[in-house]
Amino acid sequence: MKGLRDASAAIDMAVLEAIKSDDRLSCYHISLYTALLYYGKGIRQLPFHASRRKLMRFSKIKSGATYHRCLRELVSYGYLEYHPSFHPQQGSRIVLTGTTVESDADR
């Protein structure tokens, strides 16, 4: 179990390094991605469920429009997969994929 945690932490740090150098992202994107890391317990390519209310509260995003814009952009930038749930008790399905950007030269 410890090896899995160490590997997940290394992957999380690699993605955070990519986020740091991605000029497309604002503080809202980073805050939302941090909330996703928290609720997803790290990047393991496993889907998890999270509610908009919890993610907005954790990331300190007050506007639903800002939340949805950032989520949509994180999906389009390749940082995650998002499958909405319209069930009131089940959160949306999310898979943290990291990033598809290989280097700063690709942007």
GIVENPE-V847934 format. One record per residue. N is the residue number from 1. RES is the residue in three letters. PHI is phi as a letter, one per 20 degrees, with the letter a starting at -180 (NA if undefined). PSI is psi in radians with two decimals (NA if undefined). D_LAST is the distance of its C-alpha to the last C-alpha in whole Angstrom. Layout:
N_RES_PHI_PSI_D_LAST + N_RES_PHI_PSI_D_LAST
This chain:
1_MET_NA_-0.69_37 + 2_LYS_f_-0.68_36 + 3_GLY_f_-0.68_33 + 4_LEU_f_-0.72_32 + 5_ARG_f_-0.73_31 + 6_ASP_f_-0.73_30 + 7_ALA_f_-0.73_27 + 8_SER_f_-0.72_26 + 9_ALA_f_-0.69_26 + 10_ALA_f_-0.72_24 + 11_ILE_f_-0.75_21 + 12_ASP_g_-0.76_21 + 13_MET_f_-0.66_20 + 14_ALA_f_-0.74_18 + 15_VAL_f_-0.71_16 + 16_LEU_f_-0.60_17 + 17_GLU_f_-0.72_15 + 18_ALA_f_-0.71_12 + 19_ILE_f_-0.70_13 + 20_LYS_g_-0.64_14 + 21_SER_e_0.06_10 + 22_ASP_e_1.82_8 + 23_ASP_f_-0.21_9 + 24_ARG_f_-0.35_9 + 25_LEU_e_2.43_12 + 26_SER_d_3.14_16 + 27_CYS_f_-0.49_19 + 28_TYR_f_-0.74_20 + 29_HIS_f_-0.81_17 + 30_ILE_f_-0.71_18 + 31_SER_f_-0.76_22 + 32_LEU_f_-0.73_22 + 33_TYR_f_-0.65_20 + 34_THR_f_-0.73_22 + 35_ALA_f_-0.70_25 + 36_LEU_f_-0.71_24 + 37_LEU_f_-0.74_24 + 38_TYR_f_-0.89_28 + 39_TYR_f_-0.45_29 + 40_GLY_e_-0.09_27 + 41_LYS_l_0.71_29 + 42_GLY_n_2.96_26 + 43_ILE_e_2.02_23 + 44_ARG_c_0.24_26 + 45_GLN_m_0.30_24 + 46_LEU_d_2.42_27 + 47_PRO_f_2.59_28 + 48_PHE_c_2.91_29 + 49_HIS_d_2.39_31 + 50_ALA_b_2.54_30 + 51_SER_e_2.62_31 + 52_ARG_g_-0.74_30 + 53_ARG_g_-0.81_32 + 54_LYS_f_-0.76_32 + 55_LEU_f_-0.71_28 + 56_MET_f_-0.70_28 + 57_ARG_f_-0.82_31 + 58_PHE_f_-0.74_29 + 59_SER_e_-0.08_26 + 60_LYS_m_0.47_28 + 61_ILE_e_2.13_27 + 62_LYS_e_-0.46_30 + 63_SER_e_2.26_28 + 64_GLY_f_-0.62_28 + 65_ALA_f_-0.74_26 + 66_THR_f_-0.75_23 + 67_TYR_g_-0.88_24 + 68_HIS_f_-0.63_23 + 69_ARG_f_-0.82_20 + 70_CYS_f_-0.73_18 + 71_LEU_f_-0.81_20 + 72_ARG_f_-0.74_18 + 73_GLU_f_-0.68_15 + 74_LEU_f_-0.63_15 + 75_VAL_f_-0.83_16 + 76_SER_f_-0.46_14 + 77_TYR_e_-0.12_11 + 78_GLY_n_0.22_13 + 79_TYR_e_-0.38_15 + 80_LEU_a_2.87_18 + 81_GLU_d_2.45_21 + 82_TYR_c_2.21_23 + 83_HIS_c_1.81_26 + 84_PRO_f_2.59_28 + 85_SER_d_2.32_32 + 86_PHE_d_0.20_35 + 87_HIS_e_2.26_37 + 88_PRO_f_-0.41_38 + 89_GLN_d_-0.19_39 + 90_GLN_d_2.25_36 + 91_GLY_f_2.96_33 + 92_SER_f_2.62_29 + 93_ARG_e_2.25_28 + 94_ILE_c_2.40_25 + 95_VAL_c_2.11_23 + 96_LEU_e_2.10_21 + 97_THR_d_-0.07_18 + 98_GLY_n_-2.32_16 + 99_THR_b_2.62_12 + 100_THR_e_-0.08_11 + 101_VAL_f_2.17_8 + 102_GLU_e_-0.69_9 + 103_SER_b_2.98_8 + 104_ASP_f_-0.48_6 + 105_ALA_f_-0.40_5 + 106_ASP_f_-0.19_4 + 107_ARG_e_NA_0
